[in-house]
Each structure stands twice: as C-alpha cells, then as structure tokens.
C-alpha cells in the first residue's frame, strides 16, 4: 500500500509518501506499527485526536477501520474551510 502524509505530518516524518507492506489489519494497528518503527513516527502520531485518516480516499472516523486490501492510507491534520 501507499501511505501518504500531508502538512506537518509530512514534515515530521520527512516524506510525503512511502510504499509500505504490513500484516496489520486496522488503521490503529498500522499507526502502532509505524510508531514502534522510529521516533519520527512516534512524534508525528503522538496526538491521534488531531489526525484525520482516509483509506482509499474515503475519510474514516474509526481507527479500527480495516486496511485489508487497501491501496492507500492518508494521514493529515484537520482541514479548515475557506
């Protein structure tokens, strides 16, 4: 799958996208795996209440959402209207 990072998440992690393989089944499982990987991920994901997630371009609200067969997971800060 591809993982996309936007805004300050991209800056904290140091990349806007990465190809990633995981055996995790949920978004929270993926996040926990990334956090355990390197300190830069732990810093980026330290406050999950302010991070928005989309799985295959669909915004999700439950971090227990399945990522089985997902092609893309995107992480971004809350968006403001204009």
N, C-alpha and C positions, 0 to 999 in steps of 0.2 A: 504494500500500500504506500501511498504518498502521504506524508504528514506535512501540512502547511502551517506556518507561523506568521502572524501579522503584528505590525506595530511594535510595541515594546517587548512583546514575546519574542519576536524575530531578533531584536537587538540583544536580549538577554541570552538567547540560545546561540546566536551567531550565524543563523542561516534562515532562509525563508522557506526552504522545503528540503525534505530528505525522503529517500526511498527507505522503507523500514519493513522488516519482517518480524512478526510476533506470533506467539501462540496464545496471547491474551484474547479473551472473548468479549470484553466490555471496554468502554471508554475509560472507566476508572482503573481497570487493570492495566491498560496501556499507559495511562498517566503514572501509575505507581512504578511500572517498569522503567519508564523514562527517568523518573526522579531518582531511582536507585542507580541509574547508569552513570550520571555525572552531576557535580554540584550546580552546573549552569542550568540544568533542568529543574533541580530542586528549587533554585531561586525563582525561576520563571513560574513554577506551579505552586508557590508557597501559599497563595490565597485563591483557592478554586472558586470562591463565591463571586469573583470578578472576571472570571474567564468564561467566554462563550465557546461553544463547540458545534461544529457541523460535521455530520457523517454523510458522505456522498452528496454534499451540497444542501443537506437538509438540517436546519437548526434543531438541536435537541436540547431538552431541559433536564434529562435524567442521565447521570453519568453511568448508570447501569445499562445503558443502551448497547446493544450488540454491535460489534465491529466485525463479526464473522462475514467473510466475503466482501467487506468494504474495500473500495478502491482508494478512498481519500478520507482523511480526518483533518479538519482545520481547527486551529485554536486562535482566538482573537479576543481583544478586550471589548467591553460593551461599546456599541455604536451609538452615536448621537445623531439626531435628525437635524436637518438644516433647511 
